[in-house]
């Protein structure tokens, strides 16, 4: 039971989501002085954070043998987990999460594919 719970596949999901929360929290905490124009922080986070989630997941999944479609599916599961966590915090902005969901999935798949190529 514990072996399946603490597998490399699950660590790819858990650690990438935890580090993405830390990255977003750090930027919100340390760059709060730019509250007059916050878009220069938010727009890059839509691309950079999911890309990094994909790379981090690929590092944990590097020893697992699977095909590209399975990598894409795991990346989509990863971003769906992130969206569900985000929806629990951002109750009023669920529609915005649904709108940017495909962009997040695409960036995560690209990040996981890049990470798989790097860590191979």
C-alpha positions in Angstrom: 0.0 0.0 0.0 2.7 2.5 1.0 4.8 1.5 -2.0 2.1 2.4 -4.4 1.3 5.6 -2.6 4.9 6.8 -2.6 5.7 5.7 -6.2 7.6 7.9 -8.7 4.4 8.5 -10.6 2.6 9.9 -7.5 5.6 11.9 -6.5 5.5 13.5 -9.9 2.0 14.7 -9.2 2.5 15.7 -5.5 5.9 17.5 -5.7 5.1 19.4 -8.9 1.9 20.7 -7.5 3.5 21.6 -4.2 6.4 23.5 -5.9 3.9 25.3 -8.2 2.0 26.5 -5.1 5.3 27.7 -3.6 6.3 29.5 -6.8 3.0 31.3 -7.1 2.9 32.1 -3.4 6.5 33.5 -3.5 5.8 35.7 -6.5 2.6 37.0 -4.8 4.5 37.6 -1.6 7.7 39.1 -2.9 6.4 41.2 -5.7 3.4 42.8 -4.0 5.0 46.2 -4.5 3.8 46.1 -8.1 0.1 46.0 -7.2 -0.6 48.9 -9.6 0.1 46.7 -12.6 0.0 43.0 -11.6 -0.3 41.7 -15.2 3.4 41.5 -15.8 3.5 38.8 -13.0 0.3 36.9 -13.8 0.7 36.4 -17.6 4.2 34.8 -17.4 2.9 32.6 -14.5 0.3 31.1 -16.8 3.1 29.7 -19.0 6.1 29.3 -16.8 4.5 27.6 -13.8 2.8 24.8 -15.8 5.9 24.4 -17.9 8.0 23.9 -14.7 5.3 21.5 -13.4 5.8 19.4 -16.4 9.6 19.5 -16.1 9.5 18.6 -12.4 7.0 15.7 -13.1 9.3 14.5 -15.9 12.2 14.3 -13.5 10.2 12.0 -11.2 8.9 10.0 -14.2 12.3 9.6 -15.9 12.8 5.9 -15.0 9.2 4.9 -15.9 8.8 3.4 -19.4 5.8 4.9 -21.2 4.7 6.4 -24.5 4.0 10.0 -25.4 0.3 9.6 -25.1 0.6 8.3 -21.6 2.9 11.3 -20.8 0.3 13.6 -22.2 -2.5 11.9 -20.1 -0.4 12.1 -16.9 0.3 15.8 -17.6 -3.4 16.4 -18.0 -4.2 14.6 -14.8 -1.5 16.7 -13.1 -3.0 20.0 -14.3 -6.5 18.8 -13.4 -5.3 18.2 -9.9 -3.8 21.7 -9.9 -7.1 23.2 -11.2 -9.1 21.4 -8.5 -6.7 22.7 -5.8 -7.0 26.2 -7.3 -10.8 26.0 -7.4 -10.9 25.2 -3.7 -9.0 28.5 -3.0 -10.5 30.7 -5.8 -14.1 29.9 -5.4 -15.4 32.9 -7.4 -12.9 32.4 -10.2 -13.7 28.9 -11.4 -14.9 30.2 -14.8 -11.5 31.8 -15.3 -9.8 28.5 -14.4 -11.9 26.7 -17.0 -11.0 29.3 -19.6 -7.2 29.0 -19.0 -7.3 25.2 -18.4 -6.4 24.3 -22.0 -3.4 26.7 -22.0 -2.2 25.2 -18.7 -2.6 21.7 -20.1 -0.6 22.6 -23.2 2.2 24.2 -21.3 2.4 21.2 -18.9 2.5 18.7 -21.8 5.3 20.8 -23.5 7.2 21.0 -20.2 6.9 17.3 -19.5 8.0 16.5 -23.1 10.9 18.8 -22.7 11.8 17.4 -19.3 11.6 13.8 -20.7 14.0 14.8 -23.5 16.4 16.4 -21.0 16.4 13.6 -18.4 16.5 10.7 -20.8 
